Structures are given as C-alpha cells and as structure tokens.
C-alpha cells in the first residue's frame, strides 16, 4: 500500500483532547460525531479521534494530582494490547474493542481514529504477558530505561528483540479489525528516546501489513527539520510544535515554524500545526472556558493553518459550538485551500507583519494572506514585485472572510486589524 494515498489532502476532523483531556466517554464521542455529520461533513470534516487514556479506568478522577494516574487499572487483552475501558466505552464489552463505536462513526459517513502511546504497557511487561504471533513475552521486548517523561503507562520497545515487530503488527491488525482509520501516536515525533525513530518505521511496517489504510500522525512536536525525509517516508503527518493552546504567545511562533516546514508539504505528507483551539475548551482540565483568542486571532490561526495546508483537528466540544466558531469552520472559500491549492510560500516576514502566497490548483487564481502582528490596527505594505514574481499578477480579488470584493489596483497597503489577517483570492 502507498501510504501517501491514505490522505491526499490534510486530514480534517475533531479530537477529544482540548475539551475532555483524558476523560472522554462513548456517549460524548457519539454526540460529537452526530454533530459533525449533520453540520460539518459537507465542508470536508470527517475524522472523529478519541485521544489519550481511553484504556484507563477512573481517568480524570484525580486531575488535581495527576493528569495520568500512575500504575492504575487499565483494560488489556491476553496479548498485551490495550482495550477501551468499558467503564467509559460500554459497547467495547465482551472483547469488541472499538469495533461498535467505529461502526457507528462509519454509519454517519465519517472516519474513526484513536490516540496511542509509543511502546508496550508496563503492566504487560511486569506480568510477562504474551505477544501474538511469537513465543516472546512483553518483558522480552520492553526496555524499562526507555520511558516517556510525562506519561507512566508504557515502556519503550527494544526494536531488535524477537517479538518487537510482531507486537506492533498485532496492534495494527487489531485496529484494522476494529475499523480504525487514523492513529495519533504520542511520545515519538520529537524522537526524545533513541528508539523512537526506529519505532516510527515499525509502526509504518505494521500498517503496511494490516491491509487497511490507516493515517499515521506523530506527536508531540516540535518535529526535527533534519529528519524531514524520515517523517515524509514513514508518516502522514507530524507535529511541528509542542501542544498548541489559545494564547498569542503560542500563535506567534507558528509563523516561523511554518516557514521552516513550507517545502515539506505534499500529497499524504503534512507538517502538523496541531489542534484548532476554538470555542469551549478545558472541561476535562477542571473548568470549561471560552477560547482565549480574540476573534481576529482566531481568523489568523485559521488563515495560517489553511494556506500552509496543515491538518485540521477541532478541539472544541462541537455540540456547544457558537455561530461565530461554526462560521470559521464552514467557510468553504477558505477551506478550499486545503484541497485545492499548492506551493504555499511565506514571501515576507518581520516583527510587524507576515505575507504568504499560494496558487489554486483548478482555477486561474492565487491567494494572498496578509497578517498583522502589531498590537494595533495597521496598514500592511504589499510587496507587489514579490507577489508578481510568485505568479499572482492580478489586482481584482475577494477577501474570503468578509466576502468583500476588492480592487487592489494602485493600492500598496491593506488595512488589517490587530493580530488579524486578510485572505484575498486574486484572479490572474
């Protein structure tokens, strides 16, 4: 199978983490899936992703002390493979795993994804549990010195050990049986541990063997630019930042991160700007709250993610989404860039402004994104010589967020709100 055909355009969906943290349950996942099918699917949104700790009992119950309760009960099968906790995912009872929930998501015309941690459960290693397809046991392939610094659930793998590849093969075979379409693997993208790079390759090999097109997403970032070739060959998307949250200090560095990775966006290979921190957030972290970005900053985030062609994962509780947030996620003209643009480049950046350009793949049009980084409204100068050199020679266009027709003939500046953006489609 050609993994670059698994996701020809940036994956678009919803992920449970920003709102639910570790505590999401089946009823909540189903509710968000129904909302997506009814309201967002026609705009390209299709993945429903259950994030971290879906196998853990009592997840979130000790949040004042732990994000991940150490050495707590988990659901696991006889072959060292974590299963959904039936306390939160009742349809998994009887060894059904995520099969029934995936079937439900698929029945809505959507795709289903899960989060996993790199490695093998510590509980499996301590109990010398079996590994499917080999005589080796979990303790034979686990490396107790190879651990995640922030999550206590797993040991890293000894890649050279008998049974190591068989373990990853058995995971992907199980996920394929469930109907999983997307895997977000954590504690692997930054290659913090020396085996992480090899474990990416092992995951890739296991996906190739499983017979199902499963998108492979790597977290957390920032990814290593010197490993760009490796990411492009073995994954579909990889995080270029650490956890991204709704604060201008997190958004501002994304401009140079996107500049760094702009030459590595291609079919099936997408540097990932992380989740869209919009709408209501944080319930699983203790208190539900509104997104801290101003509306102008939200437009900036959406504009940069779209022109760069990042994967798009919504972080809000969809069923509580307000009309403003919904309008950001259903602007067909803006979202068009994800599937029908190419060659996005940052053509200018300083402390006060950033300018990006890209071209439409079907229409005689180009896109001009103008970002104002200043703390006040600003008239941003357009370097027309660079814009024209890029290939955008017209002056008639439309600002895609407002829908306003624009005649830029004879105009050398565009007025942009504080921390805001304008995205102009120009006919050429």
Secondary structure, DSSP 8 states (H G I E B T S, - for coil): --GGGS-SS--EEEESHHHHTT---HHHHHHHHHHHHHHTGGGT--EEEE-S-TTBTTTTTTTTT-SS-TT--B-B-TTS-B---TTT-GGGTTTTTTHHHHHHHHHTT-EEEEEEESSEEHHHHHTT-B-TTSS-BHHHHEEEEEE-SS--SEEEE-TTSTTHHHHHHHHHHHHHHHT--EEEEES-TT--STTHHHHHHHHHHHHHHHTS--EEEE-SS---GGGHHHHHHH-SEEESSSS--SSHHHHHTHHHHHHHHGGG-BTTBEEE---B--SEE-GGGTS-EE--S-HHHHHHHHHHHHHHT--EEE-S-GGG--HHHHHHHT-HHHHHHHHHEEEEEEEEE-SSEEEEEEEESSSSEEEEEEEE-SSS-EEEE--HHHHHHHT----EEEETTTTEEEE-TT--EEEE-TT-EEEEEEE-
